[in-house]
C-alpha cells in the first residue's frame, strides 16, 4: 500500500497559498527518517517555486524536535505550516494540533483525523479506504495469491477537511471556493 504523500506535497503547497493568500512564506514539516521525505520535499519546493513562495523545510523525527520545528515556523513568520502525512506525525497527532493552536499557526495535515482532533485543515488519502484496500489484499493472499505477484496499491480516494471552529479561533476566513471543494466541513 502507498499513501501517495510524495505527490501530495505540491497539492498541500497550493492549498496553503489559498488558505492564507496574503502570505509568501510557508513551512513544511517532514520526517527525515521517512524514506519518502526527500521526494515529498522536492515536490513541495517545486510548487513553492512555481508560485514564487518561500518555503522553509522543517525536520523532526523525534518528539523533542516537534516543538523546535513549530518555534522555527513562527520564527520565519510562516503564514501556514503543512505537516507531511506519515506515521510518526500521526502518532503525535494531538501534540501537533496543540502546538499549532498554541503558536496560533494555521496548519494543514495529511489526514482528516487531525481536523477531527481540532486541526484546521487536511488533505490526503482516505485512511478508511486504504484500510479497506489492505483488507482486500489480505483476502487475496488468504485465497492463495502470492504477495510478490500483487501490484502496489495506490489510494483512489482523497479527502479535504476543514474545521471552521479552528479557523475562527485563528481569525481566518476560509474562502468560499476552498470550502466548496472540501469533502467535510466541521462547524
C-alpha positions in Angstrom: 0.0 0.0 0.0 1.1 3.5 -0.7 -0.3 6.6 0.9 0.8 8.8 -2.1 2.3 11.5 0.2 5.2 12.2 -2.1 2.9 13.5 -4.8 0.7 15.4 -2.3 3.5 17.8 -1.3 2.8 20.1 -4.2 -1.0 20.0 -3.6 -0.5 21.0 0.0 1.6 24.0 -1.0 -1.2 25.0 -3.4 -3.7 24.7 -0.6 -1.5 26.7 1.8 -1.4 29.5 -0.7 -5.2 29.5 -1.0 -5.7 29.2 2.8 -3.6 32.3 3.6 -3.4 34.2 0.2 -1.5 37.2 1.7 1.4 35.2 2.9 4.5 34.5 0.8 6.3 32.4 3.5 5.3 28.9 4.4 6.7 26.0 6.4 6.7 22.3 5.5 7.2 19.7 8.2 8.8 16.4 7.2 10.3 13.4 9.0 13.8 12.7 7.7 13.5 9.2 9.0 10.7 8.5 6.5 12.1 7.1 3.2 9.9 9.4 1.1 10.7 12.7 2.8 13.1 14.0 0.1 10.8 13.3 -2.8 7.9 15.0 -1.0 10.1 17.9 0.0 11.3 18.4 -3.6 7.6 18.3 -4.9 6.6 20.9 -2.3 9.6 23.1 -3.1 8.9 22.9 -6.8 5.3 24.0 -6.2 6.5 26.9 -4.0 9.0 28.0 -6.6 6.3 27.9 -9.3 4.1 30.2 -7.1 7.1 32.4 -6.1 6.7 31.5 -2.5 9.4 31.0 0.2 9.2 27.5 1.7 11.0 26.6 4.9 11.6 22.9 5.3 11.4 21.8 8.9 12.6 18.4 10.0 11.5 16.3 13.0 11.9 12.6 13.6 11.7 12.7 17.4 9.2 14.2 19.8 11.5 17.0 21.2 12.2 18.2 17.6 8.5 18.9 17.1 8.4 21.9 19.5 11.5 23.3 17.8 10.0 22.9 14.4 6.9 24.9 15.3 9.1 27.5 17.0 11.1 27.7 13.8 7.9 28.1 11.7 6.9 31.1 13.9 10.5 32.5 13.8 10.4 32.7 10.0 6.9 34.2 10.1 5.4 31.3 8.2 1.8 32.1 7.2 0.9 28.4 7.2 2.6 25.1 8.1 1.9 21.8 6.3 2.8 18.6 8.0 3.5 15.5 5.9 1.1 12.7 6.3 3.2 10.0 7.8 3.2 7.5 10.7 5.5 9.4 13.2 3.4 12.6 12.9 0.2 10.7 13.1 1.3 9.0 16.3 1.8 12.6 17.7 -1.4 14.0 16.2 -2.7 15.6 19.3 0.6 17.2 20.1 0.9 18.7 16.5 -2.6 20.1 16.7 -1.9 21.5 20.2 1.4 23.1 19.0 -0.3 24.8 16.1 -3.1 26.1 18.4 -0.6 27.3 21.0 1.5 29.1 18.3 -1.6 30.5 16.5 -0.2 28.9 13.4 -2.6 27.7 10.7 -1.7 24.1 9.7 -2.6 21.6 7.0 -2.2 17.9 7.8 -2.2 14.7 5.9 -5.4 13.2 7.2 -8.9 14.2 8.3 -8.3 12.7 11.7 -6.3 15.8 12.6 -9.2 18.0 11.7 -11.5 15.9 13.9 -8.9 16.5 16.7 -9.1 20.3 16.3 -6.7 20.9 13.4 -7.5 23.5 10.8 -7.3 21.6 7.5 -6.3 18.3 6.0 -5.7 17.0 2.5 -4.7 13.4 1.9 -5.7 9.9 1.1 -8.7 8.4 2.9 -7.3 6.1 5.7 -10.5 4.1 5.9 -10.4 3.5 2.2 -6.7 2.4 2.4 -7.6 0.0 5.3 -10.4 -1.4 3.2 -7.9 -1.9 0.3 -5.5 -3.6 2.7 -8.3 -6.0 3.8 -9.0 -6.9 0.2 -5.3 -7.6 -0.4 -5.3 -9.9 2.7 -8.3 -11.7 1.3 -6.4 -12.3 -2.0 -3.4 -13.6 -0.2 -5.5 -15.9 2.0 -7.1 -17.3 -1.2 -3.6 -18.3 -2.4 -2.3 -15.3 -4.4 1.4 -14.6 -3.9 2.1 -11.2 -2.4 5.0 -10.7 -4.8 2.6 -11.0 -7.7 0.3 -8.3 -6.4 0.8 -4.7 -7.6 1.4 -1.9 -5.2 -1.9 -0.3 -4.4 -2.3 3.4 -4.5 -5.1 5.3 -2.9 -8.0 6.3 -5.1 -9.9 8.4 -2.7 -8.6 11.7 -1.4 -10.3 13.9 1.2 -10.1 17.6 2.2 -11.5 18.5 5.5 -11.8 22.0 7.1 -12.5 22.9 10.8 -14.4 26.2 10.8 -14.2 26.5 14.6 -10.4 26.3 14.4 -10.4 28.8 11.6 -12.4 31.2 13.7 -10.1 30.8 16.7 -7.2 31.7 14.4 -9.0 34.7 12.9 -9.1 33.1 9.5 -11.8 33.3 6.9 -11.8 30.3 4.6 -12.6 31.3 1.0 -15.9 30.0 -0.4 -14.1 28.3 -3.2 -12.0 26.3 -0.8 -15.0 25.4 1.3 -16.9 24.3 -1.8 -14.1 21.8 -2.6 -14.0 20.4 0.9 -15.3 16.9 1.4 -16.0 17.7 5.0 -16.6 20.9 6.9 -16.7 20.8 10.7 -18.5 23.6 12.4 
